[in-house]
């Protein structure tokens, strides 16, 4: 995992931690440049984990939290069968969840940042995994960041949403996202809000990415979520 920020720019100090997971097919350091532009509280350590699966081939040094049958996924998207995608429990999700939980334990053990001092999130597949872990966590996180994420494992998630009550959640999504439906992102927002989560919703005009307005809005959210964290 790559460390940044903190008191020395390399993750030093004893401040809170912001853990950001990259998306499918990206290298582990894909989101690392964000630490310089997200105006988080002074001393915040940034952690950028690399997913466990090396994809190789056309993906080069790209990695994944779980494998995706891209041909099938793209056919399902073209057909507009988003409900079918939301219902699926991705093969490899439980294993990815275990990896992330172990990582959070290591952050607490080695960096001294307990769950309540961790702002967890990610982009796309990394966002989905972050949601899954937040829903199952007994200890409440400082907050959750969902960048262009969506619903998976819908039946498993549905009864777990009340666990997000009172949790600060930042969610952004492009209105023209060709991969992950904007409408399903709105459904996710509504599910979390109905369960009592404090959702900051940042839609933006764009596709599957992180717009500049998203980065700008993340600063105030991070400062609020991490204020007074242990």
C-alpha positions as a Markdown table, in Angstrom:
| # | Residue | x | y | z |
|---|---|---|---|---|
| 1 | Unk | 0.0 | 0.0 | 0.0 |
| 2 | Unk | 1.2 | 3.5 | -0.8 |
| 3 | Unk | 1.2 | 6.1 | 2.0 |
| 4 | Unk | 1.1 | 9.9 | 1.6 |
| 5 | Unk | 0.1 | 13.0 | 3.5 |
| 6 | Unk | 0.5 | 13.1 | 7.3 |
| 7 | Unk | 3.1 | 15.4 | 8.9 |
| 8 | Unk | 5.9 | 14.6 | 6.5 |
| 9 | Unk | 4.1 | 13.9 | 3.2 |
| 10 | Unk | 4.9 | 10.2 | 3.5 |
| 11 | Unk | 2.1 | 9.2 | 5.9 |
| 12 | Unk | 3.9 | 10.1 | 9.1 |
| 13 | Unk | 2.4 | 11.4 | 12.3 |
| 14 | Unk | -0.7 | 10.3 | 14.2 |
| 15 | Unk | -3.5 | 12.0 | 12.3 |
| 16 | Unk | -6.6 | 10.3 | 10.9 |
| 17 | Unk | -6.5 | 8.2 | 7.8 |
| 18 | Unk | -8.3 | 8.5 | 4.4 |
| 19 | Unk | -8.2 | 5.1 | 2.6 |
| 20 | Unk | -9.0 | 5.3 | -1.1 |
| 21 | Unk | -9.4 | 2.1 | -3.3 |
| 22 | Unk | -8.8 | 2.3 | -7.0 |
| 23 | Unk | -11.2 | 0.9 | -9.6 |
| 24 | Unk | -11.0 | -2.2 | -11.8 |
| 25 | Unk | -8.0 | -2.3 | -14.2 |
| 26 | Unk | -6.2 | 0.6 | -12.6 |
| 27 | Unk | -2.8 | 0.4 | -10.8 |
| 28 | Unk | -2.6 | 0.6 | -7.1 |
| 29 | Unk | -1.4 | 4.2 | -7.1 |
| 30 | Unk | -4.1 | 5.4 | -9.5 |
| 31 | Unk | -5.7 | 7.7 | -7.0 |
| 32 | Unk | -2.5 | 8.8 | -5.2 |
| 33 | Unk | -2.5 | 12.3 | -6.8 |
| 34 | Unk | -5.7 | 13.1 | -4.9 |
| 35 | Unk | -3.9 | 13.6 | -1.6 |
| 36 | Unk | -2.4 | 16.8 | -2.9 |
| 37 | Unk | -5.7 | 18.3 | -4.0 |
| 38 | Unk | -8.2 | 17.1 | -1.3 |
| 39 | Unk | -8.1 | 19.7 | 1.4 |
| 40 | Unk | -8.4 | 17.2 | 4.3 |
| 41 | Unk | -7.6 | 18.2 | 7.9 |
| 42 | Unk | -3.9 | 18.9 | 8.5 |
| 43 | Unk | -2.0 | 15.7 | 9.4 |
| 44 | Unk | -4.4 | 13.3 | 7.6 |
| 45 | Unk | -2.6 | 10.2 | 6.4 |
| 46 | Unk | -3.6 | 8.9 | 2.9 |
| 47 | Unk | -3.6 | 5.2 | 2.2 |
| 48 | Unk | -3.8 | 3.9 | -1.3 |
| 49 | Unk | -4.0 | 0.1 | -1.3 |
| 50 | Unk | -3.3 | -2.1 | -4.4 |
| 51 | Unk | -6.0 | -4.7 | -5.1 |
| 52 | Unk | -4.8 | -8.3 | -4.8 |
| 53 | Unk | -5.5 | -9.5 | -8.3 |
| 54 | Unk | -2.9 | -8.8 | -11.0 |
| 55 | Unk | -4.7 | -8.6 | -14.4 |
| 56 | Unk | -1.8 | -8.4 | -16.7 |
| 57 | Unk | -2.2 | -8.7 | -20.5 |
| 58 | Unk | -3.8 | -5.6 | -22.0 |
| 59 | Unk | -4.2 | -4.1 | -18.5 |
| 60 | Unk | -0.5 | -3.9 | -18.0 |
| 61 | Unk | 0.0 | -3.2 | -14.2 |
| 62 | Unk | -3.7 | -2.9 | -13.7 |
| 63 | Unk | -5.3 | -4.7 | -10.8 |
| 64 | Unk | -8.7 | -5.7 | -9.6 |
| 65 | Unk | -10.5 | -6.4 | -6.3 |
| 66 | Unk | -12.5 | -9.1 | -8.1 |
| 67 | Unk | -12.6 | -10.3 | -11.7 |
| 68 | Unk | -15.2 | -9.1 | -14.1 |
| 69 | Unk | -16.4 | -10.8 | -17.3 |
| 70 | Unk | -16.3 | -7.7 | -19.4 |
| 71 | Unk | -18.0 | -9.1 | -22.4 |
| 72 | Unk | -21.0 | -10.2 | -20.3 |
| 73 | Unk | -21.0 | -6.9 | -18.3 |
| 74 | Unk | -20.9 | -4.8 | -21.5 |
| 75 | Unk | -23.8 | -6.8 | -23.0 |
| 76 | Unk | -25.9 | -6.4 | -19.9 |
| 77 | Unk | -25.2 | -2.6 | -19.9 |
| 78 | Unk | -26.1 | -2.3 | -23.5 |
| 79 | Unk | -29.4 | -4.1 | -22.8 |
| 80 | Unk | -30.1 | -1.8 | -19.9 |
| 81 | Unk | -30.5 | -4.7 | -17.5 |
| 82 | Unk | -29.1 | -2.7 | -14.5 |
| 83 | Unk | -31.4 | -4.4 | -12.0 |
| 84 | Unk | -29.7 | -7.7 | -13.0 |
| 85 | Unk | -26.3 | -6.3 | -12.3 |
| 86 | Unk | -27.4 | -4.8 | -9.0 |
| 87 | Unk | -28.8 | -8.2 | -7.9 |
| 88 | Unk | -25.6 | -10.1 | -8.5 |
| 89 | Unk | -23.1 | -11.0 | -5.8 |
| 90 | Unk | -19.8 | -10.7 | -7.6 |
| 91 | Unk | -17.7 | -13.8 | -7.5 |
| 92 | Unk | -14.7 | -12.8 | -5.4 |
| 93 | Unk | -16.5 | -10.2 | -3.3 |
| 94 | Unk | -16.2 | -12.1 | 0.0 |
| 95 | Unk | -12.4 | -12.6 | -0.6 |
| 96 | Unk | -12.0 | -8.9 | -1.4 |
| 97 | Unk | -13.9 | -8.0 | 1.7 |
| 98 | Unk | -11.6 | -10.1 | 3.8 |
| 99 | Unk | -8.5 | -8.4 | 2.3 |
| 100 | Unk | -9.9 | -5.0 | 3.0 |
| 101 | Unk | -10.9 | -5.8 | 6.6 |
| 102 | Unk | -7.3 | -7.2 | 7.2 |
| 103 | Unk | -5.9 | -3.9 | 5.7 |
| 104 | Unk | -8.1 | -1.8 | 8.0 |
| 105 | Unk | -6.9 | -3.9 | 11.0 |
| 106 | Unk | -3.3 | -3.3 | 9.8 |
| 107 | Unk | -3.9 | 0.4 | 9.6 |
| 108 | Unk | -5.2 | 0.4 | 13.2 |
| 109 | Unk | -2.3 | -1.7 | 14.4 |
| 110 | Unk | 0.5 | -0.1 | 12.5 |
| 111 | Unk | -0.7 | 3.5 | 12.0 |
| 112 | Unk | -2.8 | 3.8 | 15.2 |
| 113 | Unk | -5.9 | 4.9 | 13.3 |
| 114 | Unk | -9.0 | 3.2 | 14.7 |
| 115 | Unk | -12.1 | 2.7 | 12.6 |
| 116 | Unk | -13.6 | 5.9 | 13.9 |
| 117 | Unk | -10.6 | 7.8 | 12.5 |
| 118 | Unk | -10.7 | 6.3 | 9.1 |
| 119 | Unk | -12.5 | 7.8 | 6.1 |
| 120 | Unk | -12.9 | 4.8 | 3.7 |
| 121 | Unk | -13.9 | 5.0 | 0.1 |
| 122 | Unk | -12.9 | 4.5 | -3.5 |
| 123 | Unk | -13.7 | 4.8 | -7.2 |
| 124 | Unk | -16.0 | 2.4 | -9.1 |
| 125 | Unk | -15.2 | -1.2 | -8.0 |
| 126 | Unk | -13.2 | 0.3 | -5.1 |
| 127 | Unk | -16.3 | 2.2 | -4.1 |
| 128 | Unk | -18.5 | -0.9 | -4.2 |
| 129 | Unk | -16.1 | -2.8 | -2.0 |
| 130 | Unk | -15.9 | 0.1 | 0.5 |
| 131 | Unk | -19.7 | 0.2 | 0.8 |
| 132 | Unk | -19.8 | -3.6 | 1.3 |
| 133 | Unk | -17.3 | -3.4 | 4.2 |
| 134 | Unk | -19.0 | -0.3 | 5.7 |
| 135 | Unk | -22.3 | -2.1 | 5.7 |
| 136 | Unk | -20.8 | -5.1 | 7.6 |
| 137 | Unk | -18.5 | -3.2 | 10.0 |
| 138 | Unk | -19.4 | -3.5 | 13.7 |
| 139 | Unk | -17.3 | -0.4 | 14.4 |
| 140 | Unk | -18.5 | 2.8 | 12.7 |
| 141 | Unk | -16.1 | 4.5 | 10.3 |
| 142 | Unk | -15.5 | 8.3 | 10.3 |
| 143 | Unk | -17.2 | 8.3 | 6.9 |
| 144 | Unk | -17.6 | 6.7 | 3.5 |
| 145 | Unk | -16.6 | 8.0 | 0.1 |
| 146 | Unk | -18.5 | 6.6 | -2.9 |
| 147 | Unk | -17.0 | 7.9 | -6.2 |
| 148 | Unk | -18.9 | 6.5 | -9.2 |
| 149 | Unk | -20.1 | 3.4 | -7.4 |
| 150 | Unk | -23.2 | 1.4 | -7.7 |
| 151 | Unk | -25.3 | -1.3 | -6.0 |
| 152 | Unk | -24.2 | -4.9 | -6.0 |
| 153 | Unk | -25.4 | -7.8 | -3.9 |
| 154 | Unk | -28.7 | -6.0 | -3.5 |
| 155 | Unk | -30.4 | -8.6 | -1.4 |
| 156 | Unk | -27.5 | -8.9 | 0.9 |
| 157 | Unk | -27.1 | -5.1 | 1.3 |
| 158 | Unk | -30.8 | -4.3 | 1.8 |
| 159 | Unk | -31.1 | -5.4 | 5.4 |
| 160 | Unk | -27.7 | -3.9 | 6.2 |
| 161 | Unk | -28.3 | -0.3 | 5.2 |
| 162 | Unk | -29.7 | 0.7 | 8.7 |
| 163 | Unk | -26.1 | 0.2 | 9.9 |
| 164 | Unk | -25.2 | 3.4 | 8.1 |
| 165 | Unk | -27.5 | 5.5 | 10.3 |
| 166 | Unk | -25.7 | 8.6 | 11.3 |
| 167 | Unk | -22.7 | 7.9 | 9.1 |
| 168 | Unk | -21.4 | 10.7 | 6.9 |
| 169 | Unk | -21.4 | 9.6 | 3.2 |
| 170 | Unk | -20.0 | 11.4 | 0.2 |
| 171 | Unk | -21.4 | 10.2 | -3.1 |
| 172 | Unk | -20.6 | 11.5 | -6.6 |
| 173 | Unk | -21.7 | 10.2 | -10.0 |
| 174 | Unk | -21.5 | 11.5 | -13.6 |
| 175 | Unk | -24.9 | 12.1 | -15.2 |
| 176 | Unk | -23.6 | 10.6 | -18.5 |
| 177 | Unk | -21.8 | 7.6 | -17.0 |
| 178 | Unk | -21.9 | 4.9 | -19.7 |
| 179 | Unk | -20.8 | 2.1 | -17.4 |
| 180 | Unk | -22.6 | 2.4 | -14.2 |
| 181 | Unk | -26.1 | 3.8 | -14.3 |
| 182 | Unk | -26.8 | 7.3 | -12.9 |
| 183 | Unk | -30.3 | 6.1 | -12.0 |
| 184 | Unk | -29.0 | 3.2 | -10.0 |
| 185 | Unk | -26.6 | 5.6 | -8.2 |
| 186 | Unk | -29.6 | 7.8 | -7.3 |
| 187 | Unk | -31.3 | 4.6 | -6.0 |
| 188 | Unk | -28.2 | 3.9 | -3.9 |
| 189 | Unk | -28.3 | 7.5 | -2.5 |
| 190 | Unk | -32.0 | 7.1 | -1.7 |
| 191 | Unk | -31.4 | 3.8 | 0.1 |
| 192 | Unk | -28.6 | 5.2 | 2.2 |
| 193 | Unk | -30.6 | 8.4 | 3.0 |
| 194 | Unk | -33.7 | 6.4 | 4.0 |
| 195 | Unk | -31.6 | 4.3 | 6.3 |
| 196 | Unk | -30.4 | 7.5 | 8.1 |
| 197 | Unk | -27.0 | 8.1 | 6.6 |
| 198 | Unk | -26.0 | 11.7 | 6.2 |
| 199 | Unk | -25.4 | 11.7 | 2.4 |
| 200 | Unk | -23.6 | 14.5 | 0.6 |
| 201 | Unk | -24.6 | 14.0 | -3.0 |
| 202 | Unk | -22.5 | 15.5 | -5.8 |
| 203 | Unk | -23.7 | 14.7 | -9.3 |
| 204 | Unk | -21.7 | 16.2 | -12.1 |
| 205 | Unk | -22.0 | 16.5 | -15.9 |
| 206 | Unk | -19.6 | 13.8 | -17.1 |
| 207 | Unk | -18.9 | 10.2 | -17.5 |
| 208 | Unk | -17.2 | 7.5 | -15.5 |
| 209 | Unk | -14.7 | 9.5 | -13.6 |
| 210 | Unk | -13.9 | 12.1 | -10.9 |
| 211 | Unk | -14.9 | 15.6 | -11.9 |
| 212 | Unk | -13.1 | 18.7 | -10.6 |
| 213 | Unk | -16.2 | 19.7 | -8.7 |
| 214 | Unk | -16.0 | 16.3 | -6.9 |
| 215 | Unk | -12.4 | 17.0 | -5.7 |
| 216 | Unk | -13.4 | 20.5 | -4.5 |
| 217 | Unk | -16.4 | 19.1 | -2.5 |
| 218 | Unk | -14.4 | 16.3 | -1.0 |
| 219 | Unk | -12.3 | 18.8 | 1.1 |
| 220 | Unk | -15.1 | 20.2 | 3.2 |
| 221 | Unk | -16.6 | 16.7 | 3.6 |
| 222 | Unk | -13.3 | 15.2 | 4.8 |
| 223 | Unk | -12.8 | 18.1 | 7.3 |
| 224 | Unk | -16.3 | 17.6 | 8.7 |
| 225 | Unk | -16.1 | 13.8 | 8.8 |
| 226 | Unk | -12.6 | 13.7 | 10.4 |
| 227 | Unk | -13.1 | 16.6 | 12.8 |
| 228 | Unk | -12.4 | 15.4 | 16.3 |
| 229 | Unk | -11.7 | 11.8 | 15.2 |
| 230 | Unk | -9.8 | 9.8 | 17.8 |
